[in-house]
């Protein structure tokens, strides 16, 4: 439940932030006509993402066992690539994201066209929704309880929508750099577990045969039925007896990504405003 909640929350906040800023600018400018188009675009993007997610889920259930494992491997690798790109991009741009969005919205309104803002909102929800659908399917398919994992995702998305509404109304001020850093660390560990699972399903599909001996015996720690086991397996993706290939996949992914996200970064300094003397204007 925790991994899917974090996924739904993080992806939902990113989409809600974009939509909330766009909606606030249109509302402030009195462009109710464009604001209605934004909500229609957001709704269309949500429905399209739901259709993609449901389609992938149904397809994976109708295939033969080996084909199911193969599809789960492909979905897992695809989700891993998307979430890795998202972690790198957001870690780099989180500090200035709100300012950049506000600047883009102001520029679009200044040009006299709100169509760009409508398209921006649609594509933002479509992109985040598609990433969320693929990532959640990959995690839910390997969850001990699909119902609990789905509930976690729904809770995360609902909270994200609430935060987006608060940002739109101006009552919520979120430290984006800190928020995306914390959720980025959790997602890096979840994605490492997804890498381990992709290696496992690749073996089940007959695509991978090397490194199948047991690397570690963690049955003393990962005891089925315990809360600790649920946290370790559910969040970190670590099984009681991981194979050599699974362990390598987890370590090779987790160590550099966690180090990148956790590495302290200097705050971005604003360029000093030119004085009258530096600008060549006499005092």
C-alpha positions as CSV (number, residue, x, y, z in Angstrom):
1,X,0.0,0.0,0.0
2,X,2.8,2.4,0.9
3,X,4.6,2.2,-2.6
4,X,1.4,2.8,-4.5
5,X,0.3,5.6,-2.2
6,X,3.7,7.4,-2.8
7,X,3.4,6.8,-6.6
8,X,-0.2,8.2,-6.7
9,X,0.8,11.1,-4.4
10,X,3.9,12.2,-6.2
11,X,2.6,11.8,-9.8
12,X,-0.7,13.4,-8.8
13,X,1.0,16.4,-7.1
14,X,3.1,17.1,-10.2
15,X,0.0,17.0,-12.5
16,X,-2.1,18.9,-10.0
17,X,0.5,21.6,-9.6
18,X,0.6,22.3,-13.3
19,X,-3.2,22.3,-13.6
20,X,-3.6,24.3,-10.5
21,X,-1.3,27.1,-11.6
22,X,-2.8,27.2,-15.1
23,X,-6.4,27.3,-13.6
24,X,-5.4,30.1,-11.1
25,X,-4.0,32.3,-13.9
26,X,-7.0,31.8,-16.1
27,X,-9.4,32.5,-13.2
28,X,-7.4,35.6,-12.3
29,X,-7.5,36.8,-16.0
30,X,-11.3,36.2,-16.1
31,X,-11.0,33.6,-18.9
32,X,-13.8,31.3,-17.7
33,X,-14.2,30.0,-21.2
34,X,-10.6,28.7,-21.4
35,X,-10.9,27.4,-17.8
36,X,-13.8,25.2,-18.8
37,X,-11.7,23.9,-21.7
38,X,-8.9,23.1,-19.3
39,X,-11.2,21.0,-17.1
40,X,-12.6,19.2,-20.2
41,X,-9.0,18.5,-21.3
42,X,-8.0,17.2,-17.9
43,X,-11.1,14.9,-17.8
44,X,-10.3,13.6,-21.3
45,X,-6.7,12.9,-20.3
46,X,-7.8,11.0,-17.1
47,X,-10.2,8.8,-19.1
48,X,-7.6,8.1,-21.7
49,X,-5.1,7.0,-19.0
50,X,-7.7,4.9,-17.3
51,X,-8.4,3.1,-20.6
52,X,-4.7,2.4,-21.2
53,X,-4.3,1.1,-17.6
54,X,-7.3,-1.1,-17.7
55,X,-6.4,-2.4,-21.2
56,X,-2.9,-3.4,-20.1
57,X,-4.3,-5.1,-16.9
58,X,-6.9,-7.1,-18.8
59,X,-4.4,-8.1,-21.5
60,X,-1.9,-9.4,-19.0
61,X,-4.7,-11.6,-17.4
62,X,-5.8,-13.1,-20.7
63,X,-2.4,-14.2,-21.9
64,X,-0.9,-17.7,-21.2
65,X,1.4,-17.9,-18.1
66,X,4.7,-17.5,-19.9
67,X,3.4,-14.7,-22.0
68,X,2.0,-13.0,-18.9
69,X,5.5,-13.1,-17.3
70,X,7.0,-11.7,-20.5
71,X,4.4,-8.8,-20.6
72,X,5.0,-8.1,-16.9
73,X,8.8,-7.9,-17.7
74,X,8.2,-5.5,-20.5
75,X,5.9,-3.3,-18.5
76,X,8.3,-3.4,-15.5
77,X,11.3,-2.3,-17.6
78,X,9.2,0.4,-19.3
79,X,7.9,1.7,-15.9
80,X,11.5,1.6,-14.6
81,X,12.7,3.7,-17.4
82,X,9.9,6.2,-17.0
83,X,10.3,6.6,-13.3
84,X,14.0,6.9,-13.5
85,X,13.7,9.7,-16.0
86,X,11.1,11.4,-13.8
87,X,13.3,11.1,-10.7
88,X,16.3,12.7,-12.6
89,X,14.2,15.4,-14.2
90,X,12.3,16.4,-11.1
91,X,15.4,16.3,-8.9
92,X,17.0,18.8,-11.3
93,X,14.0,21.1,-11.8
94,X,12.0,20.9,-8.6
95,X,13.3,24.1,-7.1
96,X,12.3,26.3,-10.0
97,X,9.4,24.3,-11.3
98,X,6.6,26.6,-9.9
99,X,8.4,29.7,-11.1
100,X,8.9,28.3,-14.6
101,X,5.2,27.2,-14.9
102,X,4.1,30.7,-13.8
103,X,6.4,32.3,-16.3
104,X,5.0,30.1,-19.1
105,X,1.4,30.8,-18.1
106,X,2.1,34.6,-18.0
107,X,3.7,34.4,-21.4
108,X,0.8,32.5,-22.9
109,X,-1.8,35.0,-21.5
110,X,0.3,38.0,-22.6
111,X,0.2,36.7,-26.2
112,X,-3.6,36.7,-26.1
113,X,-4.0,32.9,-26.5
114,X,-5.1,30.5,-23.8
115,X,-5.0,27.5,-26.1
116,X,-1.4,26.8,-25.1
117,X,-2.4,26.6,-21.5
118,X,-5.3,24.1,-22.3
119,X,-2.9,21.9,-24.2
120,X,-0.3,22.2,-21.4
121,X,-2.8,21.0,-18.8
122,X,-4.0,18.1,-21.1
123,X,-0.5,16.9,-21.8
124,X,0.6,17.2,-18.2
125,X,-2.2,15.0,-16.9
126,X,-1.8,12.6,-19.9
127,X,1.9,12.2,-19.3
128,X,1.7,11.8,-15.5
129,X,-1.4,9.6,-15.8
130,X,0.2,7.3,-18.3
131,X,3.4,7.1,-16.2
132,X,1.2,6.4,-13.1
133,X,-0.9,3.7,-14.9
134,X,2.2,1.8,-16.2
135,X,4.1,2.1,-12.9
136,X,1.1,1.1,-10.8
137,X,0.3,-1.9,-12.9
138,X,3.9,-3.1,-12.6
139,X,3.7,-2.7,-8.8
140,X,0.2,-4.0,-8.3
141,X,0.9,-7.1,-10.3
142,X,3.6,-8.1,-7.9
143,X,1.8,-7.0,-4.7
144,X,0.6,-9.4,-2.1
145,X,-2.8,-7.7,-2.0
146,X,-4.0,-6.0,-5.2
147,X,-6.9,-4.5,-3.3
148,X,-4.6,-2.9,-0.7
149,X,-2.2,-1.6,-3.4
150,X,-5.1,-0.1,-5.4
151,X,-6.5,1.5,-2.3
152,X,-3.1,3.1,-1.6
153,X,-2.9,4.5,-5.1
154,X,-6.4,6.0,-4.9
155,X,-5.6,7.6,-1.5
156,X,-2.4,9.1,-2.9
157,X,-4.2,10.5,-5.9
158,X,-7.1,11.9,-3.8
159,X,-4.6,13.7,-1.5
160,X,-2.7,15.0,-4.5
161,X,-5.9,16.4,-6.0
162,X,-6.7,18.0,-2.7
163,X,-3.2,19.6,-2.6
164,X,-3.7,20.8,-6.2
165,X,-7.0,22.4,-5.3
166,X,-5.3,24.1,-2.3
167,X,-2.6,25.4,-4.6
168,X,-5.3,26.7,-7.0
169,X,-7.1,28.5,-4.2
170,X,-3.9,29.8,-2.8
171,X,-4.2,28.2,0.6
172,X,-1.5,25.6,0.3
173,X,2.2,26.4,-0.1
174,X,4.3,23.3,-0.8
175,X,8.1,23.1,-0.5
176,X,8.5,21.4,-3.8
177,X,12.3,20.7,-3.6
178,X,11.8,18.9,-0.2
179,X,8.7,17.1,-1.2
180,X,10.1,15.7,-4.4
181,X,13.4,14.8,-2.7
182,X,11.6,12.7,0.0
183,X,9.3,11.0,-2.4
184,X,12.2,10.6,-4.9
185,X,14.1,8.6,-2.3
186,X,11.1,6.3,-1.6
187,X,10.4,5.9,-5.4
188,X,14.1,5.0,-6.0
189,X,13.8,2.1,-3.5
190,X,10.4,1.1,-5.0
191,X,11.9,1.2,-8.5
192,X,14.9,-0.9,-7.3
193,X,12.4,-3.5,-6.1
194,X,10.7,-3.3,-9.5
195,X,14.1,-3.9,-11.2
196,X,14.4,-7.0,-9.0
197,X,10.9,-8.2,-10.0
198,X,11.6,-7.6,-13.7
199,X,14.6,-9.9,-13.4
200,X,12.4,-12.5,-11.7
201,X,9.6,-12.4,-14.3
202,X,12.2,-12.5,-17.1
203,X,13.4,-15.8,-15.6
204,X,9.8,-17.1,-15.4
205,X,9.3,-16.1,-19.0
206,X,12.4,-18.0,-20.1
207,X,14.3,-14.9,-21.2
208,X,17.0,-15.1,-18.5
209,X,18.8,-18.2,-17.2
210,X,22.0,-16.8,-15.6
211,X,22.5,-16.0,-11.9
212,X,19.6,-18.1,-10.5
213,X,21.4,-19.4,-7.5
214,X,20.4,-18.0,-4.1
215,X,22.5,-15.0,-3.1
216,X,21.1,-14.3,0.3
217,X,18.9,-16.1,2.9
218,X,16.8,-13.4,4.5
219,X,14.1,-15.6,5.9
220,X,15.2,-14.6,9.4
221,X,14.3,-11.0,8.5
222,X,11.6,-11.3,5.8
223,X,9.2,-13.6,7.5
224,X,5.9,-14.0,5.6
225,X,2.9,-12.7,7.4
226,X,4.8,-10.2,9.6
227,X,4.6,-6.4,9.4
228,X,8.3,-6.1,8.8
229,X,8.1,-8.5,5.9
230,X,5.3,-6.5,4.3
231,X,7.4,-3.3,4.6
232,X,10.6,-4.9,3.3
233,X,8.9,-6.8,0.4
234,X,6.3,-4.2,-0.3
235,X,8.5,-1.1,-0.3
236,X,12.0,-2.4,-1.1
237,X,10.8,-5.4,-3.2
238,X,13.2,-7.7,-1.4
239,X,12.2,-11.4,-1.3
240,X,13.2,-13.9,1.5
241,X,15.7,-15.7,-0.8
242,X,16.8,-13.3,-3.7
243,X,18.8,-14.8,-6.5
244,X,22.2,-13.5,-7.6
245,X,20.7,-11.7,-10.6
246,X,17.9,-10.2,-8.6
247,X,20.4,-8.9,-6.0
248,X,22.7,-7.4,-8.6
249,X,19.7,-5.7,-10.2
250,X,18.6,-4.2,-6.9
251,X,22.0,-2.9,-5.9
252,X,23.1,-1.6,-9.3
253,X,19.9,0.4,-9.5
254,X,19.3,1.5,-5.9
255,X,22.8,2.7,-4.9
256,X,23.5,5.3,-7.7
257,X,19.9,6.5,-7.9
258,X,19.5,7.0,-4.1
259,X,22.9,8.7,-4.0
260,X,21.9,11.1,-6.8
261,X,18.6,12.0,-5.1
262,X,20.1,12.3,-1.6
263,X,23.2,14.4,-2.7
264,X,22.9,17.9,-1.2
265,X,22.4,20.6,-3.8
266,X,23.2,24.3,-3.5
267,X,20.2,26.6,-3.7
268,X,19.7,28.4,-7.0
269,X,20.8,32.0,-6.6
270,X,19.0,34.7,-8.5
271,X,21.0,36.9,-10.8
272,X,21.7,40.3,-9.2
273,X,19.6,43.1,-10.7
274,X,21.7,45.6,-12.6
275,X,22.2,48.9,-10.8
276,X,22.0,52.3,-12.5
277,X,25.8,52.5,-12.8
278,X,26.3,49.0,-14.2
279,X,23.5,49.6,-16.6
280,X,25.3,52.7,-17.9
281,X,22.6,55.2,-16.6
282,X,24.0,58.2,-14.8
283,X,23.1,58.6,-11.2
